[in-house]
Amino acid sequence: MIRFTLREFRTQAVVALAVLLIAAVVLAITGANIANLYNTTVANCQASNDCATATSAFLATDNQLQSILNDLIVLVPALLGVFWGAPLIARELEAGTHRLAWTQSVTRTRWLATKVGVVGVCALLVTGLLSLMVTWWFSPIDRVTSNVFGSFDQRDIVPIAYAAFAFALGATSGALLRRTIPAMGTTLVVFVAVRLAVLDWVRPNFMAPLRRTVPDSVFRSLPTGGLHASITAAQLTAAQSGALPVNAWLISGQTLNAAGDVVGQNGLLAGAINFTPDAGGFGLTIQGAGTCPDVSPTPPINPGPMIQKCIDQLHLREVLTYQPASRYWPFQWFEVAIFLALAIALIGLCFWWIRRRAT
């Protein structure tokens, strides 16, 4: 039975092996170059007092390959579930070839265990080896970006758990639906939905997040000043990066006034910002926060610094909710446990259905 399963699976196995070999060669060559570039430029940049230029040039190295690898490690578990898991049982039930195996002294349990075991182990090995190579390749880049949670889904051990869940979901969908195409579509939709649900609602709450109160300094980070429309996501990140520990995951931020009421989000202000003439020139009113008289003797041309000055006077502050970098590995294990538990439950359902219901 194992030999027969391997013969059925040999085309997929050869393709996967070829992809892994090509990836290994490409990553070994380019990864060695990236490691050498890090050691010769970024690691010694403080001696030349030019770290900004060094890190910017370093992070731009093989930029297209970086995007491809991050996308690939996200897509591979889903592809394995759709193209390896879903057809595994559905194709045989759809064609009726399972009956031949069951009449040749092969029990349903052995038939299913062999198929799921052989192909499932291959799926985990493929994902594990790819994740290992990608994690190694990105290690110098991740040290520079200091954003471990930003690449949480593409590094270390969680991709293996995603692959286990996707494969089990595909196999179970095939057993229940008995049709290959519907099983493939169901696998993709459910896998994406579960991944998004865990990302948005479960992962941030694996452990109670920490909070830190800091002055609102978003407008101070603007190079030329401006109002809300001129503030980019990068400027928001730059303003908040120094307020949190290195590699922390910022979950949310609320802007509070002196009374503790919420007047905005992430350093921005929800109410209107108005410059109005007063006795000493022009004053500034921030809705929900207060008024700062005489911020400018003339009509404001560069409002950013004036807005920041008023924000400081009114003692506006941000309450940042975050997860510290020390929780990265506990979160990896929590997420692995969740997806492995789902995979085991799905495989259990698949065995029960095949043994009791399928004909």
N, C-alpha and C positions, 0 to 999 in steps of 0.2 A: 504493500500500500504506500509506503514511503517512497519507493522507487517510482511508482506510477505518478505520485504527486509531483515529484521532482521533474519528471519528464514533461508533465503538463505545464510546469512553471519555468522551464528552462529559458524560454525566450525573455520573459520579464527579468529573470535573474541575470542573464547575459547583458541586457540593456542597463540594468542597475549597476552591475560591476564596471561596465565601460564608462558610465557617467562618473562613478567614484574614482576610477583611475585617472580620467581626464582632470577632474577637480583636484585630485591630489597633486598632479604634476603642476598645474597652473598655480595652485596655492603655495606649493613648496618654492617655486621660483619667485613669485611676486612677494610671498611672505618673508622670505629671506631678505629681499631688497627693502621692504618696509621696516623690518627689525634693524637693519643696518642704518637706514636713514634716521630712525628714532635715536639710535645710540650716538650718531655723529652730529645730530642737529638739536633735537628737542631736549635730550638728556643733558646737554651742555650749554643750553641757550642762556642760562643765567650768567655764565661767565662772560658772554658777549653782550649781555644786557639787551637782548633783542628777542625775547620769547614770543611776542605777538607775531612777528613775521615768520619765525621758525615754525610755530604751531599751525599757522594758517597755511603755509606751504605744505607742511606734512599732512594735514587733514585732507588736502586736495589731491594727494597722491592716489592714483588708481580709483578715482571717485566713481567712475562708472562700474567698476568691478565691485566696489563696496555696495552699491545699490543692488546689483545682481545677486550678490551673496545673501544680503538681508532678505530680499524677496524670495530667493530659492529656499532658504531654511524655513520660511513661513509656509511656502506652497507645498513642500515635499510631504509633510504628514497628510495634508488634505488629498494630494494626488494618490498617495498610497492607499488611503481609504476608499477613494472613488474607483481607482483602476485595478487595485489588487484585492481589496476587501469585498466590495460590492459584487463583482462577478464571481467570486470564489464559489459560492453556493448557489446564487441565483441562476448562473449559467447552467449548472447541472440540473436544477429543479425545472428550469424552463425547457430544457431539451429532453428531460426524462432519463438521462444517463445514470442518475443516482440509483435507479432501480436495479440496474445491472450489478453494481457494486454490492448492493444489499442482498442480492440473491446468490452471491459468491462467497458465502460464509463470512462476510465482513459486516460487523455490526454497525448500526448507525453511529454509536458513540465512537468507535474506532475510526470510522470513515471521517467523521467531523473533526475528531481530535488530531488526526494526521494532517488534514488539510489546514486547519487553523494553526496548528503548531508549527509546521514547516514554513508556511508563507508568513505567518505572524512573526516568527523569530527573524526571518529575513528582513521584514519591514523594520523591525527594531534595530537590527544591525546596520542597515543602510542609513537610517536616520541618526543613530548614535555616532557612526563614523563621520558622517557629514557634519554633524554638530561639533564634534571634536576638532575637525579641521578648520571650520569657520571660527570657532572660539579662539583657537591658537592664532589664526591669521589676524584676527581683529584685536588681539590683546594689546599691542602697542597703541593702536588707535583709541581703544577704550580707556587706556590710562590717561590719554590726553583729554578726551572729551569729558571725563569725570561724570558720566551719566549712565551708570550701570542699569538702572531701572528702565531707561529709554530703549535698551536693547534686550530687555528681560526675556522676550519670547524667542529670540534668535540665538541664545547662548546656552552653554552648559547642558543641563539634564532635562529641562522641560520639553524640548522638541521630541525627545524619546517618548515621553508620556502622551504628548499630542498624537504621535504616530500610533501608539497602542490604542488610544481611544478611537481614532479615525478608522483604523483597521477593524476593530471590534464592531464599531457602528456600521461599517460597510457590510461585514459578514452577516450581522444580525438583520440588517435591512434586506439583504438578499434572501435570507431564510424566510422572513415574514412576507415579503412582497412577491417572491418567486419570479420576478422579472428583472432583467439586468439593468435596463435603462432607468426605470423608476427607482430602483435601488441606488443607482449612482447619483441621481438627482437628489434623492432624500438624504443620502450620506453627506453631500456637499452642503445642503441647506442647514441641516441639523448641526453639523460640525462647526460651521461659521457662526451660527446662532449661539451655541454653547461657549465657543471661544470668546465672543463679544460679551456675553453675559458675565463670564468670569472676569474678564478684563475690566469692565465698567463697574460691576457691583460686588464682586466677591474679593478679588485681589486687594483692593485698597483697604479692606477690613479684615484681612487675615489677623492682624494685630491692631489694637487701638492706635490710631495715628497720633503723633505728637503735634503740639502747637507752639508757635513762637510769635510774639508781638514785636514788630519793628516799625520804624518811621516809614511813612509813604515817600519813596524817593524815585518814583517812576519818571516824573517830569525832569528831575535832575539829570537823568541819563540821556535826555535828548540833546543831540549835538547843536541844533539850531533853534530849538523851541518849537511850540505848536500846540494845537488842541488835540482832542481825542482821535480825530481821523488820521493824524500824522504818526501815531504811536504804533509801531509794528510789534509782532510777536517776539522778534529778536530783541527789541528794546525792552520789552517787559521782562524777558528772561534775564537780560543783562542787569536790570535794576534789582531783580530779586535774587540773583545768583550769590551775591555776597552776603545775603541775609540768612542763608541756610548752610548747614554742614556740607562738606564735599560729598558728592554722589547721592545726596538726598533726593527723594522723589516728592516733588511738590504736587499735592493733590488739589488744593484749592486755596484761595486767598480772599479775604473780605476786607474792604476798606471801611474803617470806622471813624466817626467824628469824636470830639472830645467827650461827649456824653455816652459813648459806647454804642451808638446806633449805626447800623449798616448804611453807608451812603455810596457804595460802589463795590466793584470786584477787581481783584488783582492790581490794586494801585490806581485804577481808573475811577472816575466819579460818575455816578449815575445821573446827577442833576445838572442843571445848566451852569456854565461858567460865564459870568458877565462882567465886562469892564464898564464902569460908569463914572462920569465926571463928578468930582467932589471938590472941596475947598482947596486941597493941596495938589490937585492934578487929576489923577484917575485912581479910583478904588476898584477892588475886585470882590465880587460876591460869588461864593460857591454854594449852590443850593443844597440845603440839608446840613451845611457845615458852619457857615457864618460869613462875615464880611471883613475884608482887610482894607482899611483906608490908606490912601496915598502910596500905593505900590509903584506908581510911575508918575513923574511930573508931566509927561507928554503922552500922546496916544501911543499905546503899546505896538511896537513893530515886531519884537521878538518876545512873545508872551510866555514861553516856556519857563525861564528863570523866575519871572514874576509869579506865575502860578505856583511854582515850587516854594517860593518865599512865603506865599500866603498859606500854603499847606503846612509849612513848618510853624508858622505863627498860630494856626488853628489846631495844631497838635493832631493832625490826621495821622492815622497809623494803619498798618496792615496786620491782620491775624492770619498767619500762614499755617496751613495744615499739611503735614508731610510725614513720610516714612524715612527713617535714617538708613544709611547705607549698610549698617550692621545687620539689618533684617533681610538683606538680599538672599542669602543662602537659606534661612528659614522659610522665606517665601517660595523659593525654588522647590523645597521639599514639600511644603503645603500644597502647591499646585500639582506637583507630581502625584502626591497621594490622592488628590481629587480625581485626576484624569485616569489614573490606574484603577481606582475604585469603580469609576464609571465603566471602564473597559471590562473589568472582571464581571460586573453586573450584566453587561450586554452579552458577553460570551456565555454566561450562565443562562440567560434567557434564550440564546441561540440553541444551546444544547437541549434545554427543556423542550423547545418548540420542535426541533428535529426528532427527538426521541418520542414525543407524545402526540404531535399533531401532524407533522409532514407525512405525505404518502407518495 
